[in-house]
Amino acid sequence: MNKFVVLLFVCAINFSVPVRSQSLLSWKITDLQEYINNADSVLVINFWATFCKPCIHELPYMQSIAQKLKDKKVAILLVSLDLPEAYPGTIDSFARVNKYTAPVVWLDETNADYFCPRVDKAWSGAIPTTLFINRKKGYRKLVQDEMNKDKFESELRKAL
């Protein structure tokens, strides 16, 4: 539970400071579900991998748009779906080199038939995938495709 409190606190305080600890957090799907259930801000959860070019392409403007909207309590979480051999070194190093400012966690799950429907019943397992959640409004939308800057901003504004 402590890792969720710390992560939520860091997200709420300042989205512009790189969140990089000594080691990259490894979460199970139940950890991600708990994070979602305890969030008090608009969540943008992006599922990506270091080997996925469309994923990497969309991450910089996702972070920059969320930074512009931080006064509206928008939190981005980058959930790596890399293979176990990439954890933690490759993922953490990749995030640092690319200056990702959003928190990054690695989803320690190998069975997509198990974890995908727990994220969203419609999720096929494709990446990049982004989940927009505003629990206060009852808003939830899954986008299973690379988004350009305009599409991302439009989806985020709908969530707000």
HUPERA-V181735 format. One record per residue. RES is the residue in one letter. PSI is psi in whole degrees, -180 to 180 (none if undefined). NEAR is the number of other C-alpha atoms within 8 Angstrom. Layout:
BEGIN
[[RES/PSI/NEAR] [RES/PSI/NEAR]]
END
This chain:
BEGIN
[[M/-35/4] [N/-37/5] [K/-29/6] [F/-42/8] [V/-46/8] [V/-47/8] [L/-43/9] [L/-40/9] [F/-47/8] [V/-43/10] [C/-41/12] [A/-34/9] [I/-51/6] [N/117/7] [F/-9/13] [S/-13/7] [V/128/6] [P/130/10] [V/99/9] [R/115/8] [S/-177/5] [Q/-34/4] [S/146/7] [L/135/13] [L/141/7] [S/123/8] [W/150/11] [K/170/9] [I/-32/11] [T/-33/7] [D/-43/8] [L/-42/9] [Q/-40/10] [E/-41/8] [Y/-47/9] [I/-46/8] [N/-24/6] [N/1/6] [A/140/10] [D/15/6] [S/174/9] [V/128/14] [L/138/14] [V/110/13] [I/115/11] [N/126/12] [F/124/12] [W/178/15] [A/153/11] [T/-24/11] [F/1/5] [C/103/10] [K/-45/7] [P/-34/8] [C/-50/13] [I/-34/11] [H/-39/7] [E/-18/12] [L/-42/8] [P/-45/9] [Y/-24/8] [M/-46/10] [Q/-40/12] [S/-39/8] [I/-43/9] [A/-37/11] [Q/-42/9] [K/-28/7] [L/16/9] [K/-27/10] [D/-15/6] [K/12/6] [K/62/9] [V/128/12] [A/129/14] [I/138/13] [L/127/12] [L/116/12] [V/109/12] [S/133/13] [L/25/10] [D/160/13] [L/157/6] [P/-34/6] [E/-15/5] [A/-11/9] [Y/134/12] [P/-21/10] [G/-57/7] [T/-45/8] [I/-49/14] [D/-45/11] [S/-45/8] [F/-45/9] [A/-39/10] [R/-46/9] [V/-39/6] [N/4/6] [K/42/7] [Y/128/10] [T/-21/10] [A/152/14] [P/142/13] [V/131/12] [V/156/12] [W/129/15] [L/109/12] [D/69/10] [E/142/8] [T/-13/4] [N/98/6] [A/-29/8] [D/-23/6] [Y/-51/7] [F/-31/10] [C/-50/12] [P/-18/10] [R/-22/9] [V/-52/8] [D/133/8] [K/-25/7] [A/-10/6] [W/122/11] [S/-15/5] [G/-4/6] [A/148/8] [I/150/12] [P/148/13] [T/138/13] [T/133/12] [L/125/12] [F/129/15] [I/131/12] [N/97/13] [R/-33/11] [K/-35/6] [K/-9/5] [G/26/7] [Y/134/10] [R/124/10] [K/132/7] [L/128/11] [V/115/7] [Q/65/10] [D/161/9] [E/137/10] [M/139/8] [N/174/7] [K/-45/9] [D/-42/7] [K/-43/8] [F/-48/10] [E/-39/9] [S/-46/8] [E/-40/9] [L/-41/10] [R/-34/7] [K/-39/6] [A/-32/11] [L/none/7]]
END
